Amino acid sequence: MTAIVNNADTLHLMQQAAAWWWNKRIPSLSD
Protein backbone atom coordinates (compact mmCIF):
# COMPACT_ATOMS: atom_id res chain seq x y z
CA MET A 1 0.00 0.00 0.00
CA THR A 2 1.10 3.53 -0.65
CA ALA A 3 1.47 6.15 2.04
CA ILE A 4 -1.27 8.16 0.37
CA VAL A 5 -4.56 6.39 0.99
CA ASN A 6 -8.13 7.59 1.05
CA ASN A 7 -8.12 8.41 4.75
CA ALA A 8 -11.89 8.79 4.77
CA ASP A 9 -12.38 5.30 3.34
CA THR A 10 -9.76 3.84 5.68
CA LEU A 11 -11.33 5.44 8.74
CA HIS A 12 -14.77 4.29 7.62
CA LEU A 13 -13.60 0.71 7.25
CA MET A 14 -11.84 0.91 10.61
CA GLN A 15 -15.00 2.23 12.26
CA GLN A 16 -17.06 -0.60 10.79
CA ALA A 17 -14.47 -3.14 11.85
CA ALA A 18 -14.37 -1.69 15.37
CA ALA A 19 -18.16 -1.67 15.61
CA TRP A 20 -18.32 -5.29 14.43
CA TRP A 21 -15.55 -6.26 16.85
CA TRP A 22 -17.21 -4.67 19.88
CA ASN A 23 -20.61 -6.08 18.92
CA LYS A 24 -19.02 -9.52 18.89
CA ARG A 25 -17.14 -8.88 22.13
CA ILE A 26 -20.01 -7.21 23.99
CA PRO A 27 -23.36 -8.59 22.74
CA SER A 28 -25.22 -6.69 25.46
CA LEU A 29 -24.59 -3.41 23.63
CA SER A 30 -26.43 -4.59 20.54
CA ASP A 31 -29.58 -5.47 22.50
N, C-alpha and C positions, 0 to 999 in steps of 0.2 A: 504493500500500500504506500501511496505517496504521503508526504507530510501535509499536503493540501487536500483536505477531504471536506465534503459537505458537512460542516459542523452541525447544522440543523438536523440533517438526516441521521447523523451519528447519535446526537443527543436524543432524538426521538426513539431510535432503536434501543438505546440504553435505557430510556425511561420505560419502554414497553417490557424490556427484559427484566428490569428491576421490579416492575409491578407484577409480572408473572411469577418471579422468584418469591416475592413476599407473599403473594396469594397462595403459593404452594407451601411456603414455610409456616404461614399463619392463616389457616383457613377461617378462623373466627372473624377476620377482618372482612371477608367477602360475604359474610352472612348479613 
